[in-house]
Amino acid sequence: MKLAYLATAVLVFPLMVAAQTNVTVAPRINSSGPSTGITPPGFSLPSGFNPAAGLFDEFWNDPACTAELHLTDAQRKQLQDATLTQRLALIDGGADALKAFTRLAALMEADQLDDAAYRQQVNNLATATGKLVQDVGEMAVSPRRVLTLEQWKKLQTWQRAKRTAASAAPRTAAPLHQPATHNTPTAGDRP
C-alpha cells in the first residue's frame, strides 16, 4: 500500500504536466477561434500555486497574444521547437520513472526481498523523477529565455487577465455518469 502512495507522490506532478500539455505541434486556428493549449488558460495547482505564464499553453499560436507581444516569426519558431523538445523529454522521463517504479514493485512482490536491489531501484526511481522535475523546470523557463523582458511582463499581464476572465466565467457541470444505451432485443424482437 505504501508503494502506491510513493508512486502517487513521485509521478503525479510530471504526469499532470504531461496530461495538461497539448500534443499538437502545428498552429491550430479553427472557426471558433485560436486554441492555445489547455482550457481555461492557466490553472491553480494545490496550495494556490499558479504555473508560470506560458508553461501549459501555446500562447504564441494565439493571434491576439502574438500581436500584443509583437512576437517575431523567429521567436514563435523557437517556442514551438522548444515545446516539442520538452514534451518529448517529458514522455521519455515519464516512461523511465514508470519503468523504475515497475521494477521496484516487482522487487516488493518477490518471495525474498533483495535489499541491495531494492535500494538501487529506489535510487533509480529518484533519479528518474529528479530528471522529470528538471524537465518541467526547463519547460517553465523556456518562454522566459526567448522573450524580451518587456514581452515577458506583457505575457504575464495577458495570462493574469485570461485567468481572471476564465475564473469569472460561469462553469457548467458535466454529468458524472452517462447512462449506457443497450440495444437489447425485446421478447417480441427475438426469432
Secondary structure as UniProt FT lines:
FT   HELIX           2..20
FT   STRAND          29..30
FT   TURN            31..32
FT   STRAND          33..34
FT   HELIX           46..48
FT   TURN            53..54
FT   HELIX           59..61
FT   HELIX           63..69
FT   HELIX           73..109
FT   HELIX           115..146
FT   HELIX           149..168
FT   TURN            187..189
//
